[in-house]
Amino acid sequence: MSADTDLIEVRRHDGEICGYVVSEADQFLALTIFLVPVLSFAAKSEALDFVKERGLDLLQANWFGFIDDEWQLVRIQEASAEFVTVTTDIYGVGDGFSHSFLGATDKLKLADPINPL
């Protein structure tokens, strides 16, 4: 995804931001609110529907964060297009530290990209 790519902001009926969609080559990418690509779709409408219906649910999914030179299982604590804060405390397991990333697109990935939720 290039820096000059046009992001389509997706919001719920109440105005809450759910994520973004961007066109790349002949696909439409569904992005989280912190700009990490999740799934690609052939049709723009499918990507928009996915983000609107499932975008906020992705905040509850398990993620891998690149912390201390390795991929660790994390949960999202706080997120925006500018930054994301995660914790390594997964249901009482892990060190429990919080880690923040600026521009996190290459530092986070879904733990299960085939079945994100």
Phi and psi restraints in degrees (range 20) as a CNS / XPLOR table:
assign (resid 1 and name C) (resid 2 and name N)
       (resid 2 and name CA) (resid 2 and name C) 1.0 -83.8 20.0 2
assign (resid 2 and name N) (resid 2 and name CA)
       (resid 2 and name C) (resid 3 and name N) 1.0 161.0 20.0 2
assign (resid 2 and name C) (resid 3 and name N)
       (resid 3 and name CA) (resid 3 and name C) 1.0 -65.9 20.0 2
assign (resid 3 and name N) (resid 3 and name CA)
       (resid 3 and name C) (resid 4 and name N) 1.0 -26.6 20.0 2
assign (resid 3 and name C) (resid 4 and name N)
       (resid 4 and name CA) (resid 4 and name C) 1.0 -94.8 20.0 2
assign (resid 4 and name N) (resid 4 and name CA)
       (resid 4 and name C) (resid 5 and name N) 1.0 12.7 20.0 2
assign (resid 4 and name C) (resid 5 and name N)
       (resid 5 and name CA) (resid 5 and name C) 1.0 -68.4 20.0 2
assign (resid 5 and name N) (resid 5 and name CA)
       (resid 5 and name C) (resid 6 and name N) 1.0 137.7 20.0 2
assign (resid 5 and name C) (resid 6 and name N)
       (resid 6 and name CA) (resid 6 and name C) 1.0 -82.3 20.0 2
assign (resid 6 and name N) (resid 6 and name CA)
       (resid 6 and name C) (resid 7 and name N) 1.0 118.4 20.0 2
assign (resid 6 and name C) (resid 7 and name N)
       (resid 7 and name CA) (resid 7 and name C) 1.0 -89.4 20.0 2
assign (resid 7 and name N) (resid 7 and name CA)
       (resid 7 and name C) (resid 8 and name N) 1.0 135.8 20.0 2
assign (resid 7 and name C) (resid 8 and name N)
       (resid 8 and name CA) (resid 8 and name C) 1.0 -100.7 20.0 2
assign (resid 8 and name N) (resid 8 and name CA)
       (resid 8 and name C) (resid 9 and name N) 1.0 114.5 20.0 2
assign (resid 8 and name C) (resid 9 and name N)
       (resid 9 and name CA) (resid 9 and name C) 1.0 -76.2 20.0 2
assign (resid 9 and name N) (resid 9 and name CA)
       (resid 9 and name C) (resid 10 and name N) 1.0 134.7 20.0 2
assign (resid 9 and name C) (resid 10 and name N)
       (resid 10 and name CA) (resid 10 and name C) 1.0 -116.3 20.0 2
assign (resid 10 and name N) (resid 10 and name CA)
       (resid 10 and name C) (resid 11 and name N) 1.0 127.2 20.0 2
assign (resid 10 and name C) (resid 11 and name N)
       (resid 11 and name CA) (resid 11 and name C) 1.0 -126.1 20.0 2
assign (resid 11 and name N) (resid 11 and name CA)
       (resid 11 and name C) (resid 12 and name N) 1.0 152.5 20.0 2
assign (resid 11 and name C) (resid 12 and name N)
       (resid 12 and name CA) (resid 12 and name C) 1.0 -73.7 20.0 2
assign (resid 12 and name N) (resid 12 and name CA)
       (resid 12 and name C) (resid 13 and name N) 1.0 173.3 20.0 2
assign (resid 12 and name C) (resid 13 and name N)
       (resid 13 and name CA) (resid 13 and name C) 1.0 -59.1 20.0 2
assign (resid 13 and name N) (resid 13 and name CA)
       (resid 13 and name C) (resid 14 and name N) 1.0 -27.6 20.0 2
assign (resid 13 and name C) (resid 14 and name N)
       (resid 14 and name CA) (resid 14 and name C) 1.0 -90.8 20.0 2
assign (resid 14 and name N) (resid 14 and name CA)
       (resid 14 and name C) (resid 15 and name N) 1.0 5.1 20.0 2
assign (resid 14 and name C) (resid 15 and name N)
       (resid 15 and name CA) (resid 15 and name C) 1.0 94.4 20.0 2
assign (resid 15 and name N) (resid 15 and name CA)
       (resid 15 and name C) (resid 16 and name N) 1.0 -7.6 20.0 2
assign (resid 15 and name C) (resid 16 and name N)
       (resid 16 and name CA) (resid 16 and name C) 1.0 -66.2 20.0 2
assign (resid 16 and name N) (resid 16 and name CA)
       (resid 16 and name C) (resid 17 and name N) 1.0 130.2 20.0 2
assign (resid 16 and name C) (resid 17 and name N)
       (resid 17 and name CA) (resid 17 and name C) 1.0 -74.1 20.0 2
assign (resid 17 and name N) (resid 17 and name CA)
       (resid 17 and name C) (resid 18 and name N) 1.0 134.0 20.0 2
assign (resid 17 and name C) (resid 18 and name N)
       (resid 18 and name CA) (resid 18 and name C) 1.0 -106.7 20.0 2
assign (resid 18 and name N) (resid 18 and name CA)
       (resid 18 and name C) (resid 19 and name N) 1.0 -23.6 20.0 2
assign (resid 18 and name C) (resid 19 and name N)
       (resid 19 and name CA) (resid 19 and name C) 1.0 153.0 20.0 2
assign (resid 19 and name N) (resid 19 and name CA)
       (resid 19 and name C) (resid 20 and name N) 1.0 -157.2 20.0 2
assign (resid 19 and name C) (resid 20 and name N)
       (resid 20 and name CA) (resid 20 and name C) 1.0 -140.3 20.0 2
assign (resid 20 and name N) (resid 20 and name CA)
       (resid 20 and name C) (resid 21 and name N) 1.0 161.0 20.0 2
assign (resid 20 and name C) (resid 21 and name N)
       (resid 21 and name CA) (resid 21 and name C) 1.0 -128.9 20.0 2
assign (resid 21 and name N) (resid 21 and name CA)
       (resid 21 and name C) (resid 22 and name N) 1.0 141.1 20.0 2
assign (resid 21 and name C) (resid 22 and name N)
       (resid 22 and name CA) (resid 22 and name C) 1.0 -138.5 20.0 2
assign (resid 22 and name N) (resid 22 and name CA)
       (resid 22 and name C) (resid 23 and name N) 1.0 143.8 20.0 2
assign (resid 22 and name C) (resid 23 and name N)
       (resid 23 and name CA) (resid 23 and name C) 1.0 -87.7 20.0 2
assign (resid 23 and name N) (resid 23 and name CA)
       (resid 23 and name C) (resid 24 and name N) 1.0 131.3 20.0 2
assign (resid 23 and name C) (resid 24 and name N)
       (resid 24 and name CA) (resid 24 and name C) 1.0 -141.5 20.0 2
assign (resid 24 and name N) (resid 24 and name CA)
       (resid 24 and name C) (resid 25 and name N) 1.0 117.0 20.0 2
assign (resid 24 and name C) (resid 25 and name N)
       (resid 25 and name CA) (resid 25 and name C) 1.0 58.7 20.0 2
assign (resid 25 and name N) (resid 25 and name CA)
       (resid 25 and name C) (resid 26 and name N) 1.0 -123.8 20.0 2
assign (resid 25 and name C) (resid 26 and name N)
       (resid 26 and name CA) (resid 26 and name C) 1.0 -106.1 20.0 2
assign (resid 26 and name N) (resid 26 and name CA)
       (resid 26 and name C) (resid 27 and name N) 1.0 21.3 20.0 2
assign (resid 26 and name C) (resid 27 and name N)
       (resid 27 and name CA) (resid 27 and name C) 1.0 -122.8 20.0 2
assign (resid 27 and name N) (resid 27 and name CA)
       (resid 27 and name C) (resid 28 and name N) 1.0 164.6 20.0 2
assign (resid 27 and name C) (resid 28 and name N)
       (resid 28 and name CA) (resid 28 and name C) 1.0 -120.0 20.0 2
assign (resid 28 and name N) (resid 28 and name CA)
       (resid 28 and name C) (resid 29 and name N) 1.0 122.7 20.0 2
assign (resid 28 and name C) (resid 29 and name N)
       (resid 29 and name CA) (resid 29 and name C) 1.0 -94.4 20.0 2
assign (resid 29 and name N) (resid 29 and name CA)
       (resid 29 and name C) (resid 30 and name N) 1.0 133.5 20.0 2
assign (resid 29 and name C) (resid 30 and name N)
       (resid 30 and name CA) (resid 30 and name C) 1.0 -89.5 20.0 2
assign (resid 30 and name N) (resid 30 and name CA)
       (resid 30 and name C) (resid 31 and name N) 1.0 125.5 20.0 2
assign (resid 30 and name C) (resid 31 and name N)
       (resid 31 and name CA) (resid 31 and name C) 1.0 -115.9 20.0 2
assign (resid 31 and name N) (resid 31 and name CA)
       (resid 31 and name C) (resid 32 and name N) 1.0 148.4 20.0 2
assign (resid 31 and name C) (resid 32 and name N)
       (resid 32 and name CA) (resid 32 and name C) 1.0 -70.9 20.0 2
assign (resid 32 and name N) (resid 32 and name CA)
       (resid 32 and name C) (resid 33 and name N) 1.0 174.7 20.0 2
assign (resid 32 and name C) (resid 33 and name N)
       (resid 33 and name CA) (resid 33 and name C) 1.0 -68.0 20.0 2
assign (resid 33 and name N) (resid 33 and name CA)
       (resid 33 and name C) (resid 34 and name N) 1.0 -16.6 20.0 2
assign (resid 33 and name C) (resid 34 and name N)
       (resid 34 and name CA) (resid 34 and name C) 1.0 -103.5 20.0 2
assign (resid 34 and name N) (resid 34 and name CA)
       (resid 34 and name C) (resid 35 and name N) 1.0 22.0 20.0 2
assign (resid 34 and name C) (resid 35 and name N)
       (resid 35 and name CA) (resid 35 and name C) 1.0 68.4 20.0 2
assign (resid 35 and name N) (resid 35 and name CA)
       (resid 35 and name C) (resid 36 and name N) 1.0 26.6 20.0 2
assign (resid 35 and name C) (resid 36 and name N)
       (resid 36 and name CA) (resid 36 and name C) 1.0 -94.8 20.0 2
assign (resid 36 and name N) (resid 36 and name CA)
       (resid 36 and name C) (resid 37 and name N) 1.0 125.2 20.0 2
assign (resid 36 and name C) (resid 37 and name N)
       (resid 37 and name CA) (resid 37 and name C) 1.0 -62.8 20.0 2
assign (resid 37 and name N) (resid 37 and name CA)
       (resid 37 and name C) (resid 38 and name N) 1.0 138.9 20.0 2
assign (resid 37 and name C) (resid 38 and name N)
       (resid 38 and name CA) (resid 38 and name C) 1.0 -114.8 20.0 2
assign (resid 38 and name N) (resid 38 and name CA)
       (resid 38 and name C) (resid 39 and name N) 1.0 -56.6 20.0 2
assign (resid 38 and name C) (resid 39 and name N)
       (resid 39 and name CA) (resid 39 and name C) 1.0 -141.0 20.0 2
assign (resid 39 and name N) (resid 39 and name CA)
       (resid 39 and name C) (resid 40 and name N) 1.0 156.8 20.0 2
assign (resid 39 and name C) (resid 40 and name N)
       (resid 40 and name CA) (resid 40 and name C) 1.0 -114.3 20.0 2
assign (resid 40 and name N) (resid 40 and name CA)
       (resid 40 and name C) (resid 41 and name N) 1.0 150.8 20.0 2
assign (resid 40 and name C) (resid 41 and name N)
       (resid 41 and name CA) (resid 41 and name C) 1.0 -134.6 20.0 2
assign (resid 41 and name N) (resid 41 and name CA)
       (resid 41 and name C) (resid 42 and name N) 1.0 151.3 20.0 2
assign (resid 41 and name C) (resid 42 and name N)
       (resid 42 and name CA) (resid 42 and name C) 1.0 -75.8 20.0 2
assign (resid 42 and name N) (resid 42 and name CA)
       (resid 42 and name C) (resid 43 and name N) 1.0 -31.7 20.0 2
assign (resid 42 and name C) (resid 43 and name N)
       (resid 43 and name CA) (resid 43 and name C) 1.0 -111.5 20.0 2
assign (resid 43 and name N) (resid 43 and name CA)
       (resid 43 and name C) (resid 44 and name N) 1.0 138.5 20.0 2
assign (resid 43 and name C) (resid 44 and name N)
       (resid 44 and name CA) (resid 44 and name C) 1.0 -59.3 20.0 2
assign (resid 44 and name N) (resid 44 and name CA)
       (resid 44 and name C) (resid 45 and name N) 1.0 -41.0 20.0 2
assign (resid 44 and name C) (resid 45 and name N)
       (resid 45 and name CA) (resid 45 and name C) 1.0 -62.0 20.0 2
assign (resid 45 and name N) (resid 45 and name CA)
       (resid 45 and name C) (resid 46 and name N) 1.0 -36.4 20.0 2
assign (resid 45 and name C) (resid 46 and name N)
       (resid 46 and name CA) (resid 46 and name C) 1.0 -65.2 20.0 2
assign (resid 46 and name N) (resid 46 and name CA)
       (resid 46 and name C) (resid 47 and name N) 1.0 -42.5 20.0 2
assign (resid 46 and name C) (resid 47 and name N)
       (resid 47 and name CA) (resid 47 and name C) 1.0 -65.0 20.0 2
assign (resid 47 and name N) (resid 47 and name CA)
       (resid 47 and name C) (resid 48 and name N) 1.0 -43.8 20.0 2
assign (resid 47 and name C) (resid 48 and name N)
       (resid 48 and name CA) (resid 48 and name C) 1.0 -62.2 20.0 2
assign (resid 48 and name N) (resid 48 and name CA)
       (resid 48 and name C) (resid 49 and name N) 1.0 -44.2 20.0 2
assign (resid 48 and name C) (resid 49 and name N)
       (resid 49 and name CA) (resid 49 and name C) 1.0 -62.7 20.0 2
assign (resid 49 and name N) (resid 49 and name CA)
       (resid 49 and name C) (resid 50 and name N) 1.0 -43.9 20.0 2
assign (resid 49 and name C) (resid 50 and name N)
       (resid 50 and name CA) (resid 50 and name C) 1.0 -59.2 20.0 2
assign (resid 50 and name N) (resid 50 and name CA)
       (resid 50 and name C) (resid 51 and name N) 1.0 -48.6 20.0 2
assign (resid 50 and name C) (resid 51 and name N)
       (resid 51 and name CA) (resid 51 and name C) 1.0 -64.2 20.0 2
assign (resid 51 and name N) (resid 51 and name CA)
       (resid 51 and name C) (resid 52 and name N) 1.0 -42.1 20.0 2
assign (resid 51 and name C) (resid 52 and name N)
       (resid 52 and name CA) (resid 52 and name C) 1.0 -65.3 20.0 2
assign (resid 52 and name N) (resid 52 and name CA)
       (resid 52 and name C) (resid 53 and name N) 1.0 -40.6 20.0 2
assign (resid 52 and name C) (resid 53 and name N)
       (resid 53 and name CA) (resid 53 and name C) 1.0 -84.2 20.0 2
assign (resid 53 and name N) (resid 53 and name CA)
       (resid 53 and name C) (resid 54 and name N) 1.0 -32.5 20.0 2
assign (resid 53 and name C) (resid 54 and name N)
       (resid 54 and name CA) (resid 54 and name C) 1.0 -122.4 20.0 2
assign (resid 54 and name N) (resid 54 and name CA)
       (resid 54 and name C) (resid 55 and name N) 1.0 -7.6 20.0 2
assign (resid 54 and name C) (resid 55 and name N)
       (resid 55 and name CA) (resid 55 and name C) 1.0 -55.6 20.0 2
assign (resid 55 and name N) (resid 55 and name CA)
       (resid 55 and name C) (resid 56 and name N) 1.0 -46.6 20.0 2
assign (resid 55 and name C) (resid 56 and name N)
       (resid 56 and name CA) (resid 56 and name C) 1.0 -71.3 20.0 2
assign (resid 56 and name N) (resid 56 and name CA)
       (resid 56 and name C) (resid 57 and name N) 1.0 -30.1 20.0 2
assign (resid 56 and name C) (resid 57 and name N)
       (resid 57 and name CA) (resid 57 and name C) 1.0 -61.2 20.0 2
assign (resid 57 and name N) (resid 57 and name CA)
       (resid 57 and name C) (resid 58 and name N) 1.0 -28.9 20.0 2
assign (resid 57 and name C) (resid 58 and name N)
       (resid 58 and name CA) (resid 58 and name C) 1.0 -62.3 20.0 2
assign (resid 58 and name N) (resid 58 and name CA)
       (resid 58 and name C) (resid 59 and name N) 1.0 -22.1 20.0 2
assign (resid 58 and name C) (resid 59 and name N)
       (resid 59 and name CA) (resid 59 and name C) 1.0 -66.8 20.0 2
assign (resid 59 and name N) (resid 59 and name CA)
       (resid 59 and name C) (resid 60 and name N) 1.0 -21.9 20.0 2
assign (resid 59 and name C) (resid 60 and name N)
       (resid 60 and name CA) (resid 60 and name C) 1.0 -95.4 20.0 2
assign (resid 60 and name N) (resid 60 and name CA)
       (resid 60 and name C) (resid 61 and name N) 1.0 -6.0 20.0 2
assign (resid 60 and name C) (resid 61 and name N)
       (resid 61 and name CA) (resid 61 and name C) 1.0 -72.3 20.0 2
assign (resid 61 and name N) (resid 61 and name CA)
       (resid 61 and name C) (resid 62 and name N) 1.0 161.8 20.0 2
assign (resid 61 and name C) (resid 62 and name N)
       (resid 62 and name CA) (resid 62 and name C) 1.0 -79.9 20.0 2
assign (resid 62 and name N) (resid 62 and name CA)
       (resid 62 and name C) (resid 63 and name N) 1.0 138.2 20.0 2
assign (resid 62 and name C) (resid 63 and name N)
       (resid 63 and name CA) (resid 63 and name C) 1.0 -127.9 20.0 2
assign (resid 63 and name N) (resid 63 and name CA)
       (resid 63 and name C) (resid 64 and name N) 1.0 161.3 20.0 2
assign (resid 63 and name C) (resid 64 and name N)
       (resid 64 and name CA) (resid 64 and name C) 1.0 -107.4 20.0 2
assign (resid 64 and name N) (resid 64 and name CA)
       (resid 64 and name C) (resid 65 and name N) 1.0 131.9 20.0 2
assign (resid 64 and name C) (resid 65 and name N)
       (resid 65 and name CA) (resid 65 and name C) 1.0 -115.8 20.0 2
assign (resid 65 and name N) (resid 65 and name CA)
       (resid 65 and name C) (resid 66 and name N) 1.0 140.2 20.0 2
assign (resid 65 and name C) (resid 66 and name N)
       (resid 66 and name CA) (resid 66 and name C) 1.0 -85.4 20.0 2
assign (resid 66 and name N) (resid 66 and name CA)
       (resid 66 and name C) (resid 67 and name N) 1.0 99.9 20.0 2
assign (resid 66 and name C) (resid 67 and name N)
       (resid 67 and name CA) (resid 67 and name C) 1.0 -128.8 20.0 2
assign (resid 67 and name N) (resid 67 and name CA)
       (resid 67 and name C) (resid 68 and name N) 1.0 133.5 20.0 2
assign (resid 67 and name C) (resid 68 and name N)
       (resid 68 and name CA) (resid 68 and name C) 1.0 52.0 20.0 2
assign (resid 68 and name N) (resid 68 and name CA)
       (resid 68 and name C) (resid 69 and name N) 1.0 46.3 20.0 2
assign (resid 68 and name C) (resid 69 and name N)
       (resid 69 and name CA) (resid 69 and name C) 1.0 63.9 20.0 2
assign (resid 69 and name N) (resid 69 and name CA)
       (resid 69 and name C) (resid 70 and name N) 1.0 25.2 20.0 2
assign (resid 69 and name C) (resid 70 and name N)
       (resid 70 and name CA) (resid 70 and name C) 1.0 -152.8 20.0 2
assign (resid 70 and name N) (resid 70 and name CA)
       (resid 70 and name C) (resid 71 and name N) 1.0 157.2 20.0 2
assign (resid 70 and name C) (resid 71 and name N)
       (resid 71 and name CA) (resid 71 and name C) 1.0 -82.3 20.0 2
assign (resid 71 and name N) (resid 71 and name CA)
       (resid 71 and name C) (resid 72 and name N) 1.0 123.2 20.0 2
assign (resid 71 and name C) (resid 72 and name N)
       (resid 72 and name CA) (resid 72 and name C) 1.0 -123.0 20.0 2
assign (resid 72 and name N) (resid 72 and name CA)
       (resid 72 and name C) (resid 73 and name N) 1.0 146.2 20.0 2
assign (resid 72 and name C) (resid 73 and name N)
       (resid 73 and name CA) (resid 73 and name C) 1.0 -67.6 20.0 2
assign (resid 73 and name N) (resid 73 and name CA)
       (resid 73 and name C) (resid 74 and name N) 1.0 129.9 20.0 2
assign (resid 73 and name C) (resid 74 and name N)
       (resid 74 and name CA) (resid 74 and name C) 1.0 -138.6 20.0 2
assign (resid 74 and name N) (resid 74 and name CA)
       (resid 74 and name C) (resid 75 and name N) 1.0 165.6 20.0 2
assign (resid 74 and name C) (resid 75 and name N)
       (resid 75 and name CA) (resid 75 and name C) 1.0 -124.2 20.0 2
assign (resid 75 and name N) (resid 75 and name CA)
       (resid 75 and name C) (resid 76 and name N) 1.0 145.7 20.0 2
assign (resid 75 and name C) (resid 76 and name N)
       (resid 76 and name CA) (resid 76 and name C) 1.0 -75.3 20.0 2
assign (resid 76 and name N) (resid 76 and name CA)
       (resid 76 and name C) (resid 77 and name N) 1.0 131.9 20.0 2
assign (resid 76 and name C) (resid 77 and name N)
       (resid 77 and name CA) (resid 77 and name C) 1.0 -104.0 20.0 2
assign (resid 77 and name N) (resid 77 and name CA)
       (resid 77 and name C) (resid 78 and name N) 1.0 -41.7 20.0 2
assign (resid 77 and name C) (resid 78 and name N)
       (resid 78 and name CA) (resid 78 and name C) 1.0 -151.7 20.0 2
assign (resid 78 and name N) (resid 78 and name CA)
       (resid 78 and name C) (resid 79 and name N) 1.0 142.0 20.0 2
assign (resid 78 and name C) (resid 79 and name N)
       (resid 79 and name CA) (resid 79 and name C) 1.0 -150.5 20.0 2
assign (resid 79 and name N) (resid 79 and name CA)
       (resid 79 and name C) (resid 80 and name N) 1.0 147.5 20.0 2
assign (resid 79 and name C) (resid 80 and name N)
       (resid 80 and name CA) (resid 80 and name C) 1.0 -154.7 20.0 2
assign (resid 80 and name N) (resid 80 and name CA)
       (resid 80 and name C) (resid 81 and name N) 1.0 178.7 20.0 2
assign (resid 80 and name C) (resid 81 and name N)
       (resid 81 and name CA) (resid 81 and name C) 1.0 -66.5 20.0 2
assign (resid 81 and name N) (resid 81 and name CA)
       (resid 81 and name C) (resid 82 and name N) 1.0 -22.0 20.0 2
assign (resid 81 and name C) (resid 82 and name N)
       (resid 82 and name CA) (resid 82 and name C) 1.0 -91.1 20.0 2
assign (resid 82 and name N) (resid 82 and name CA)
       (resid 82 and name C) (resid 83 and name N) 1.0 -32.0 20.0 2
assign (resid 82 and name C) (resid 83 and name N)
       (resid 83 and name CA) (resid 83 and name C) 1.0 -155.1 20.0 2
assign (resid 83 and name N) (resid 83 and name CA)
       (resid 83 and name C) (resid 84 and name N) 1.0 165.8 20.0 2
assign (resid 83 and name C) (resid 84 and name N)
       (resid 84 and name CA) (resid 84 and name C) 1.0 -143.8 20.0 2
assign (resid 84 and name N) (resid 84 and name CA)
       (resid 84 and name C) (resid 85 and name N) 1.0 139.2 20.0 2
assign (resid 84 and name C) (resid 85 and name N)
       (resid 85 and name CA) (resid 85 and name C) 1.0 -114.8 20.0 2
assign (resid 85 and name N) (resid 85 and name CA)
       (resid 85 and name C) (resid 86 and name N) 1.0 132.2 20.0 2
assign (resid 85 and name C) (resid 86 and name N)
       (resid 86 and name CA) (resid 86 and name C) 1.0 -124.9 20.0 2
assign (resid 86 and name N) (resid 86 and name CA)
       (resid 86 and name C) (resid 87 and name N) 1.0 164.2 20.0 2
assign (resid 86 and name C) (resid 87 and name N)
       (resid 87 and name CA) (resid 87 and name C) 1.0 -125.2 20.0 2
assign (resid 87 and name N) (resid 87 and name CA)
       (resid 87 and name C) (resid 88 and name N) 1.0 147.2 20.0 2
assign (resid 87 and name C) (resid 88 and name N)
       (resid 88 and name CA) (resid 88 and name C) 1.0 -91.7 20.0 2
assign (resid 88 and name N) (resid 88 and name CA)
       (resid 88 and name C) (resid 89 and name N) 1.0 3.3 20.0 2
assign (resid 88 and name C) (resid 89 and name N)
       (resid 89 and name CA) (resid 89 and name C) 1.0 -86.1 20.0 2
assign (resid 89 and name N) (resid 89 and name CA)
       (resid 89 and name C) (resid 90 and name N) 1.0 101.2 20.0 2
assign (resid 89 and name C) (resid 90 and name N)
       (resid 90 and name CA) (resid 90 and name C) 1.0 -105.9 20.0 2
assign (resid 90 and name N) (resid 90 and name CA)
       (resid 90 and name C) (resid 91 and name N) 1.0 101.7 20.0 2
assign (resid 90 and name C) (resid 91 and name N)
       (resid 91 and name CA) (resid 91 and name C) 1.0 52.7 20.0 2
assign (resid 91 and name N) (resid 91 and name CA)
       (resid 91 and name C) (resid 92 and name N) 1.0 44.7 20.0 2
assign (resid 91 and name C) (resid 92 and name N)
       (resid 92 and name CA) (resid 92 and name C) 1.0 85.1 20.0 2
assign (resid 92 and name N) (resid 92 and name CA)
       (resid 92 and name C) (resid 93 and name N) 1.0 1.8 20.0 2
assign (resid 92 and name C) (resid 93 and name N)
       (resid 93 and name CA) (resid 93 and name C) 1.0 -113.0 20.0 2
assign (resid 93 and name N) (resid 93 and name CA)
       (resid 93 and name C) (resid 94 and name N) 1.0 136.3 20.0 2
assign (resid 93 and name C) (resid 94 and name N)
       (resid 94 and name CA) (resid 94 and name C) 1.0 116.2 20.0 2
assign (resid 94 and name N) (resid 94 and name CA)
       (resid 94 and name C) (resid 95 and name N) 1.0 177.7 20.0 2
assign (resid 94 and name C) (resid 95 and name N)
       (resid 95 and name CA) (resid 95 and name C) 1.0 -78.8 20.0 2
assign (resid 95 and name N) (resid 95 and name CA)
       (resid 95 and name C) (resid 96 and name N) 1.0 -16.2 20.0 2
assign (resid 95 and name C) (resid 96 and name N)
       (resid 96 and name CA) (resid 96 and name C) 1.0 78.4 20.0 2
assign (resid 96 and name N) (resid 96 and name CA)
       (resid 96 and name C) (resid 97 and name N) 1.0 8.1 20.0 2
assign (resid 96 and name C) (resid 97 and name N)
       (resid 97 and name CA) (resid 97 and name C) 1.0 -81.6 20.0 2
assign (resid 97 and name N) (resid 97 and name CA)
       (resid 97 and name C) (resid 98 and name N) 1.0 149.4 20.0 2
assign (resid 97 and name C) (resid 98 and name N)
       (resid 98 and name CA) (resid 98 and name C) 1.0 -96.6 20.0 2
assign (resid 98 and name N) (resid 98 and name CA)
       (resid 98 and name C) (resid 99 and name N) 1.0 145.2 20.0 2
assign (resid 98 and name C) (resid 99 and name N)
       (resid 99 and name CA) (resid 99 and name C) 1.0 -134.4 20.0 2
assign (resid 99 and name N) (resid 99 and name CA)
       (resid 99 and name C) (resid 100 and name N) 1.0 134.6 20.0 2
assign (resid 99 and name C) (resid 100 and name N)
       (resid 100 and name CA) (resid 100 and name C) 1.0 -113.6 20.0 2
assign (resid 100 and name N) (resid 100 and name CA)
       (resid 100 and name C) (resid 101 and name N) 1.0 143.6 20.0 2
assign (resid 100 and name C) (resid 101 and name N)
       (resid 101 and name CA) (resid 101 and name C) 1.0 -124.9 20.0 2
assign (resid 101 and name N) (resid 101 and name CA)
       (resid 101 and name C) (resid 102 and name N) 1.0 137.5 20.0 2
assign (resid 101 and name C) (resid 102 and name N)
       (resid 102 and name CA) (resid 102 and name C) 1.0 -99.4 20.0 2
assign (resid 102 and name N) (resid 102 and name CA)
       (resid 102 and name C) (resid 103 and name N) 1.0 135.1 20.0 2
assign (resid 102 and name C) (resid 103 and name N)
       (resid 103 and name CA) (resid 103 and name C) 1.0 54.7 20.0 2
assign (resid 103 and name N) (resid 103 and name CA)
       (resid 103 and name C) (resid 104 and name N) 1.0 62.2 20.0 2
assign (resid 103 and name C) (resid 104 and name N)
       (resid 104 and name CA) (resid 104 and name C) 1.0 -80.8 20.0 2
assign (resid 104 and name N) (resid 104 and name CA)
       (resid 104 and name C) (resid 105 and name N) 1.0 9.4 20.0 2
assign (resid 104 and name C) (resid 105 and name N)
       (resid 105 and name CA) (resid 105 and name C) 1.0 -59.1 20.0 2
assign (resid 105 and name N) (resid 105 and name CA)
       (resid 105 and name C) (resid 106 and name N) 1.0 -29.9 20.0 2
assign (resid 105 and name C) (resid 106 and name N)
       (resid 106 and name CA) (resid 106 and name C) 1.0 -102.6 20.0 2
assign (resid 106 and name N) (resid 106 and name CA)
       (resid 106 and name C) (resid 107 and name N) 1.0 3.5 20.0 2
assign (resid 106 and name C) (resid 107 and name N)
       (resid 107 and name CA) (resid 107 and name C) 1.0 -108.4 20.0 2
assign (resid 107 and name N) (resid 107 and name CA)
       (resid 107 and name C) (resid 108 and name N) 1.0 -5.3 20.0 2
assign (resid 107 and name C) (resid 108 and name N)
       (resid 108 and name CA) (resid 108 and name C) 1.0 -133.4 20.0 2
assign (resid 108 and name N) (resid 108 and name CA)
       (resid 108 and name C) (resid 109 and name N) 1.0 142.9 20.0 2
assign (resid 108 and name C) (resid 109 and name N)
       (resid 109 and name CA) (resid 109 and name C) 1.0 -149.1 20.0 2
assign (resid 109 and name N) (resid 109 and name CA)
       (resid 109 and name C) (resid 110 and name N) 1.0 148.6 20.0 2
assign (resid 109 and name C) (resid 110 and name N)
       (resid 110 and name CA) (resid 110 and name C) 1.0 -61.8 20.0 2
assign (resid 110 and name N) (resid 110 and name CA)
       (resid 110 and name C) (resid 111 and name N) 1.0 140.0 20.0 2
assign (resid 110 and name C) (resid 111 and name N)
       (resid 111 and name CA) (resid 111 and name C) 1.0 -67.9 20.0 2
assign (resid 111 and name N) (resid 111 and name CA)
       (resid 111 and name C) (resid 112 and name N) 1.0 -32.8 20.0 2
assign (resid 111 and name C) (resid 112 and name N)
       (resid 112 and name CA) (resid 112 and name C) 1.0 -132.8 20.0 2
assign (resid 112 and name N) (resid 112 and name CA)
       (resid 112 and name C) (resid 113 and name N) 1.0 84.6 20.0 2
assign (resid 112 and name C) (resid 113 and name N)
       (resid 113 and name CA) (resid 113 and name C) 1.0 -67.9 20.0 2
assign (resid 113 and name N) (resid 113 and name CA)
       (resid 113 and name C) (resid 114 and name N) 1.0 -20.8 20.0 2
assign (resid 113 and name C) (resid 114 and name N)
       (resid 114 and name CA) (resid 114 and name C) 1.0 -73.4 20.0 2
assign (resid 114 and name N) (resid 114 and name CA)
       (resid 114 and name C) (resid 115 and name N) 1.0 -42.0 20.0 2
assign (resid 114 and name C) (resid 115 and name N)
       (resid 115 and name CA) (resid 115 and name C) 1.0 -125.1 20.0 2
assign (resid 115 and name N) (resid 115 and name CA)
       (resid 115 and name C) (resid 116 and name N) 1.0 78.8 20.0 2
assign (resid 115 and name C) (resid 116 and name N)
       (resid 116 and name CA) (resid 116 and name C) 1.0 -60.7 20.0 2
assign (resid 116 and name N) (resid 116 and name CA)
       (resid 116 and name C) (resid 117 and name N) 1.0 -23.7 20.0 2
